Amino acid sequence: MVRKSRYATHMRIDDILARDRTLFSFEFFPPKSDKGWSALSVRLATFEALEPSFVSVTYGAGGSTRDKTNALVKHLATETTLDPIPHLTCVGHSKDEINELLRGYAEVGIDNLLALRGDKPQCESGDSEFTYGADLVKHIKAYEGRTFGVGVAGYPEGHPETPNRLTQMDHLKAKVDAGADWICTQLFFDNNAFYDWKERCELRGIDVPMLAGIMPITSIANMKRMAELAGGTNFPAALQRRLMRCQDDPEAVRNVGISWAAEQCADLLDHNVRGIHFFTMNQSSATEEIYKSLGVPSSSKLR
């Protein structure tokens, strides 16, 4: 455990897992505009009050948000009570560039990273020295300046680039064998898909903690955007039926989406999920409503 600021105590993921019986975490993205930064700054107090186990910060494809990601991570680490975990993608980066990022995170006391491959490599570019996410995990674990806890992505409903589910499981196993400490899943709306995937992971010998990724639908446009960004995500018929009944009423659509996500979370907790990771889109209200509906003790995180 390392005290890095007068605000927060930051911990490696294994210490967080030992501390919190159930992890709750939030994902932010670095805003592109001053208006977006101001809006997120206002909402951070609400997120802090929920006392998450950690928060993650996304990293644009090929490092397109590198500076903004670093700025947000540094702000969270030194000016709030939130414990930030930066995303790090390897596509388009050399090993020296990754080492530069690792040095910067070590200097501000970051203990954990989410290691992602990123968008599909363009082999002809020759810009990346990494082919798979497992390569990035192995590189981070071998870094001599700091021992980072490393998380990786999992896809309960499959990855659109790899239709072969057995091959997908091979890739996930390779990331765990390379040293991944935990798995955070892509968003899903069918808990049965998560439970089946989790059991298949266990059969494959993948036994690291798994956090379930949840993102509430807040509008029809929001749902269509999810379908584009998270290819392969299934929207169950029951969910679509509820949304169709009120599709012309934006507030009712939002209520249906939040209610569905809250039901998912309650069911996950009933099945002793190790953690729930909320994709917040930098909006605090929906996440706060779901979180509070779960009856999590004020002492936080079912410790």
N, C-alpha and C positions, 0 to 999 in steps of 0.2 A: 504494500500500500504506500503510495507516494503523495504527499501533500504538495500541490503545485501552485496553489493560489490561496488567497484569503477566503475564497468562496466555496470551493468544492474539493472533496477527496476523490481522487481518481484511482481506479483499481484495474488490475488485469482481469480478463474474463473469468479465469478459474476462481479468483477470489470473489467476483460478483456471483458466480454460480454457487459458490459455497455459502454466500451470505443470503441470497434470495431464493426461497423455495420455488417461486414462480417469477420469471423475469417479464417485465413490461418495458418495451422500448419504442422509440419514435424515430421516424426518418424525416429529415429535412433535405431540401435542395438549396443551393446558394442562389439567392435572388439575382436577377439580371439587371434590375433597375434600382435607383435610390428609393423609389416608392415601395418596391418590394422589400428592400432591406428595412425600411421604417416599419412596415406592417409586421414583418416577422419579429422585429425587436419588441414591438408592443405585445405580441402573443407569447413571447418566451416566458414571461412571468406566469402565464396560465400553465404552460408545459412544466415549468419548475415546480409549481404547486402540486402536480400529480406525482412527483417524485419517481420518475422512471429509473429503471436500472441503468440505462444508458440511452444516448441518442446517436443516430448515424447521420452522416452527411454525404450526399451523392457526389459523384465525380464524373463530369461529362465525358462522352466518348472521345478517346484520343487525348484526354487531358484538356478538353475545350473549356472547362470551368476550373482549371487548376488553381489559379490565383484566388478566385472567389471562394472555392472550397477551402483553401488554406486560411483565408481571412475569417471565414465563418467558424472553422474549427478552432482557431486561435481565440476568437472572441468567446466561444462557448467554454473553452478550457480555462480561461483566465478571468472572465467577467460574470459567469453564472455558476449555479450549483449543478448544472448538467454535465454529464461525463460523455464527451464526444468520441465517436469511433468513425474515422474517415473511411470512405470507400476509396479503393485504389484499383485502377484498371491497367492492364499491361499492354494492350494493343497500341501500337504506334510509339512505344517507349523503349529506349535502350536500358540496359542494366544500370548504366551510370546515371541515367535520369531517375530511375526508380530509387537508386541509392541516395540521390540528392533529396528526394521527397522523404525518404526514411530518416535521413539526418535532421531535416527540418521538423518532422513530427517528434523525434526523440528530444530535440532541444526544448520543445514546449511541454514535454512530459506525457505525450500520448502513449498509452499502453497497449491499445488494440487497433486492428485494422480489419476491414472487410475486403478481401482480395477477390477481384472479379476479372474475368478475361476481357470483358468489354465486347464491342461489336465485332463481327466476324473479320478476322485478319485478311488484309489484302496482300497476299503473298508476294505479288509482284512489286510492291512498294519497298520491301526490304527494311522498313522502318522499325520493326519490332524484333527484339531478341527473345520474345516469349511466344510460344504457340498455344499453350493451354493454361487454364487457371492454376492447374497443379504446378506448373513451372514457376508462377509468381509466388505461390505459397512456399515452395521450396526455397526460393530466393530470399523471401522475407525471413524465414526461419534460420537461414544461414547468415543473416546480417549480424555483424559483430558489434555494432554500436548500441543495440538494445534488444532485449528479448520481447518481441511483440506477441500478444495473443492474436490469433488469426481466425476470422470467420469466412465462410464461403457460401455461395448461393446453391439452393436446391429447388427442383422443379417438380412438385407433386403431380402436375398435369402434363408433364413433358416439356421438352425444349423444342421449339419449332425448327431449329436447324438440325436436330438429331432425332428423326422419327423412331429409330430403333431404341426401345426402352431399355434393353439390356446394355446397349452401348452407353446410354445415358448413365446408367448405374455404374458402369466401369469408370466413367469420367469422375463421378462423385467420389467413388472409392479411392481413385488416384489422388484427389485433393485431400482427402482425409489421411491417406497414407503418407502424403507429403508433409503433414503436420497440422492440418486444420483442427481448430479446437472446438468449433461449433458450426452449425448450419442455420442459415436464415432462408426461409423459403420465399419463392415468388408468391404474389397474392393469389388467392383462390376463394371460391364461393361455395364449394361443396366439401364439407368436412370429411365425407367418406373417402374422397380422393386423397386427402391428406393422411388419413388413418391407413389406407391401403399402401400408399407410398412409404410411410414410416415402417410398416411391417416388412415391405420388400427391402428396405434399407437394412433392417435388422437381420434378415435372411442373408444379405450380402456381407454381413460383418461390419456394417457402418453403425457405430454405437456412440457417436458424440452427441451432445445435447442438440435438440432441434427447436428452433423458434418458428412459429407459424405466422406467415405474413398476411395481414388483414388490411383491406382498404374499403371503406364504405362507399357505396354509390350515392352521390349527392345530386345528380341530375342525369337525364337521358344522355346529354352530350358527354358527361363525365364517363358514363358506361361505354359509349362508343369509343371514346379516347382510350380507355383501358383495353378494349378489344384490339385496338391498333398497336398499343405499346407493349402489352403483355400477350403476345401471340400464343395461342393454345389454351388460354383461359376459358373455362366453361361457365356459362351463365345458366344455372339450373332452370328448368321449365317453371317450377314453383315461384322462383324469384321473378322471372320474366312476366308471369301471369299477374303477380302483385303490382309490378310496375306498369303494365299495360292498363290496369284498371284505373290508374290515376295519372297517366302520362301527360295530361293537359294541365295538371296542377303541380307546379314546381315544388311547393312546400310539402305536398303529400308524397311526391317522389322521394324527396330528401328523407322524410320520416320512414318510408319503407326501406330505403337503403341502410339507414342507421339501425333500424329494428333488426334487419337481416344480419348485419354485422355483429350486433349485440348478441343475437341468438347463437351465431357461430362461436363467439368468444366464450359464452357461458357453457356451451357444449364442450369446447376445447378444455376449459378448466375442469369440467366434470370428468374428462378423460385424462386428467393429470398431465396436460401439455407442459413442457418445460418452460415455455415462454411464448409471448405474443408480441409481434413486431408490427406496429401501426405505420402504414404509409400515409402520412398526414397531409401531403401536398402543401405544407406550411400553414394549414388551417387548423386552428385549435378546437373550434366548437364541436365538430362532429366527434373527434377523438375524445374530447372531454365528456360528452354525453354518453358514449359507449362505455368508457372507463368507469364512470360513476355508476352506471347501471349494473355493473358487475359486483358491486358491494365490496370492493377491495378495501381492507382496513386502512385507516388514515395513516397508520405506521408504515404503510406502503409495502407492496410487492409480496404479500403473504410470507413474510420472513419467518 
